[in-house]
């Protein structure tokens, strides 16, 4: 059977539909193109225009530095959670050592990593986005759609932060712990959720 001709493969379809090449073809040329048309290899991620100097520039620099530190901490927390779970599997199956703390510790680490890295991911526009409507809607209606999406996202994050702070205060005030034998305090994951959403 003869190999498929280039114009009949997925890359050809992408070129016909949007005038773009697909990720498979672009990887052969040395560039990686994301679904948003951003050259990920070059790191050209669009950002908002923020002044480099003055009060707003200082705040932006501080927030960017904090987000970078939290992103590194999140990566370390994910690695630690992987190590804890790997130790539990190896200890249980190879050495007959059972422990009851690994599930809660890994859950706390993953919750902390998820919410601590949220600001950094948002700044890099790394969240999953479905942009099918962007290509279909006229520019004016698409701008309204983006504003509505931002408004609903803001309302969700505000509500989530409010409830997380309420849970944190309740857990701190009442001294709530998990029901396990280890019994770590519940204010730890609630504080990660509250800070990450704030």
N, C-alpha and C positions, 0 to 999 in steps of 0.2 A: 504494500500500500504506500502510495506516495505521501511524503510529509505535507502538511497543510501549508498553503502559501501564506506569506506574511499578511496580506491584506484580509485574509479570512480568519485570522486569529484575533484574540481579544485586543491586542494592540491596534490592529487595523480598525476595529469597531470603535475604540476610544477616539482615534483620529477622525473618523467619519462623523461621530456624534458631537464632539466638543473641540476638535482641532488640537487635542492634547495627546500625549503618549501615556500609556499605562505604566505602572510601577515596574513591571517585568522588563519592558524595553528600556526604561530610563535607567535601571540598575546596570545595564550593559554599557551605558555611556558614562557611568561614573557618578551620576547624580541620583539622588533619591527624592522623589516628588511625593508629598503627602496628598491626602484626598482633598485638601484645601488649596492645592496648587502652590504650596510653599516649598522652597528648596530646603529640605531638612538637612541635607549634607552641609550646606553653607551656613546653616543656622540663621537664615534670614526670616525670623519670625516677626510679624508686624506687631508693633506696640503702640500705645497711645503716645501722643506728643506731650512729654513732661519736661518742664524746664530743668536744666542741669544746675542752675544756681538759685539762690534765694531760699526762702523758707520751704516752698513746695519741693524744690530740688533736694534740700536736706532731708525732708521727710521721706521722699522717694528713695533716697540712698539708704536711709536707715531701715525702711521697710524691706527693700531689696536685700540688704545684708541679713536681716532677721529671717526672711524667707529662705535664703540660701543656707543659713545655719540649721533651720528647721528641716529643710530637705535632706541635708546630710544626716541629721539625727534620725529622720524617718528611714533613710536607707539602712542605717545601723540597727534600728529597731526591727526592721524586716529581716535583716540577716540574723539578729539575735533570736527572733521568733522561729526562724528556720532551724537554727542550731538547737533550740530547746525542743522542738518537735522531733528533730532527728535523734537527739539524745533519748527522748522518751521511747521512740520506736526501737532503737537499738537496745536500750536498757531493758525494755519489756520482753523482747523476743530473743535476744542473745544472752542476756545476763540474768533474766528473771527478776529484775528490779522494777517494781511498780511505784509510781509517784502520783500524787493527786494535785500537784501544783502547776504542772506544765500547761494544762489547757487554759487556766485562768491567766497565767503569765503571758502565754503567746497571744491570747485574746486582748489583753491590756496593751501589749506591744503593738499589735496590728491596729487597734483603735487609735492609739497615739500616733502611729505612723500615718494612718489615713487622714486624720484631721490636722496634724501638724504640717503635712505637705500640701494641704488644700490651697493655701495662698500662693505657694510657689508654682503649683500646677496651673492655677488660674492666671497668674502673671505670664506664664509661657504659652497660654492658650492650649494647654495639653489635654483638656477634658474632651471626652468623646462628643462629637458634634455630627448631626445628620443634616447635611446641607442640600438635600434633594429639592426643597422648596426654593432655595436661593437661585437655582438654575431655571425654575419654572415661572416664578412670580416676577412681575414688572418691578423695576428698582424702587419706585415709590411705595408700593405695597410691601416689598421686602424690608424696607426701612421701618415701616410700622410694625411688621412682624418681629424685627430685632428689638425694637423698643418694648413691645409687649413681652417678649421672652425675657429681656433683662428685668422688667418690672416683676414678673412672676418669680424669677429667680431670686430677686432681692427680697420679695415677701417670704419666700420659703426659707431663705437663709436667716432672715430676721426672726421668724417664728422658731426655727430650729435653735438658734442661739439663745433666745429667750427661755425656751423650755429646758435647754441644756444647763443654763445658769440656775434655773429653778431646781433641777435635779441635783446639781452640784451642791447648792446651799442646803437642800434637804438631807443629802447624804452626809455632808459635813456636820450639820447641826445635830442630827440624830445618831451619828457615829455608825452609819450603816456599813455592813461588810457583806461579802459573798457568803453563801451558806456552806462552803466547803470547810474542811479541817484547817486549811491554810488561812482562810478568811481575810484576804486583803481588803482594804477600805474601798468602797465604791466611789468615793469622791475622785479617785485617780482617773478612771476612764471618763467620768462626767466632766472633769476639768479639761481633759483633752478635747472632748467634743465642744465644750463651751468656748474655749480659746480658739479652736480651729474655725469655728463658725463666726467668731467675732472678728 
